[in-house]
Amino acid sequence: MGSFKELRVWQKGKDLAVYIYQITNTGNFAKDYGLRDQIRRAVVSIPSNIAEGDERETDKEAVRYFYIAKGSSAEVLTQATIAFEIGYIPKETFFEIEKGCIEISSMLSKLISARSKTFSP
């Protein structure tokens, strides 16, 4: 139990969640409860689903949760794009989030591929 904490992708997802919480606590982002709450839910979903998947009994079950985490990463990137385009976050912050989401998605793709070898998805 708890081995998910050793996964680099979980660590990166958790770090991205902390970063999103920090940036959504200030300025116009903090006042836009809808977008703020949505991006927070999505970013927390990334490490949460990685952890849940890693703790599942079978690789098939794990892969299902890893796909959900991958989808949440795309959701965060979409919401960050909107936040940038409406002026809630500066370009540098957006690029940092984008880099994190792309990296997490790529790592999840590799993890999904590795764990899918034991069954036919």
N, C-alpha and C positions, 0 to 999 in steps of 0.2 A: 504494500500500500504506500502511495506517495511517490512512486518512482517517476511519475509524470513531471515532477519538479526538476528532474535531471534532463528532460528534453529541452534542447535549445529553442525549439519552436514555441514551447510553452513559456519559457523565460522571456522570449521576445514579445509574445502576445501579452504577457502580464505587464511588461515594461511599457508597451504601447498603451495599455489601459490606464496605467498610472499617468502617463503623459497626457492622454486625452482628458482625464479628470482635471489635471492641473490647468490646461488651456481653456477648458470650458467653465472655469470658475471666475473668469474675468471678462470685462467689457460687455459688448453686445451679446456675445455667446451665452454669458451667464443669465441674461434676461430673456433669451429665446428658449423658453422651457421645452417646447416641442422638439426642436432640433437638438438641443443640449441633451435631453433625456434619451432621444432616439440613438444618437451616436454613442452615448454612454452604455446603453443596453447592448448595442451591437459590439462594441469593443470588449466588454466584459464577457460576451458570448465566445470570443475567440479562445482565450485560455481555459475558460470553463468547459467548453466542448472538447478541447484537447485532453484535459484532465479526465473528463468523464469517459471519453473514448479509450484512453489508455488503461483505464481501470476495468473495462468490459472484459467479459469472459473469452470472446472470440475475436479474431482479426476482422471478421466480417462486420461485427457490431462496432468495433473500433473505427473502421473505415467510414462507416455511416456518420459518426460524430466528427471525424476529421473533415468530411465534406461540408458539414454544417459550419464548422469553424472557418473553412475556406470561403464559404458564402458570406459569413459575417465580416470577413476581411474586405471583401468586395463592397459590402454595405458601408463599412467605415470609410473606405476610399471615396465612395459616392457622396456621402454626407460631408466629408472634408472638402471635396471639390465644390459643393454647394456653399459651404461656409466660407471658402476662399473667394468664390465669385461674388458673394454678397458683402464681402468686406469684413467678415468676423475674424479671420486669421490672415496674417501676412504670408507672402510667398514662401519664405524660409520655413515657416511652420508647416505649411501645406506640403512642401517637398519632403520634410522630415516624416510626416505621416504617410505620404505616398511611398516613400522608400521602405518604411516599415511594413506597410500592407503588401507590397510587391514581394519583399523578402519572406514574409510569413507565408504568403500564398505559394511561393516556390518551394519552401521547406515542406509545407503540407502536401504538395503534389508528390514530392519525393517520398514522404512518409506513407502516403496512400499507396503509391506504387510498391513500396517495399512490403507493406502489410497485406496487399492484395495478391501477392504471389502464392498464398496458401489456399486461395479459393478463386472461383470465377465470379467477378462482380455482376 
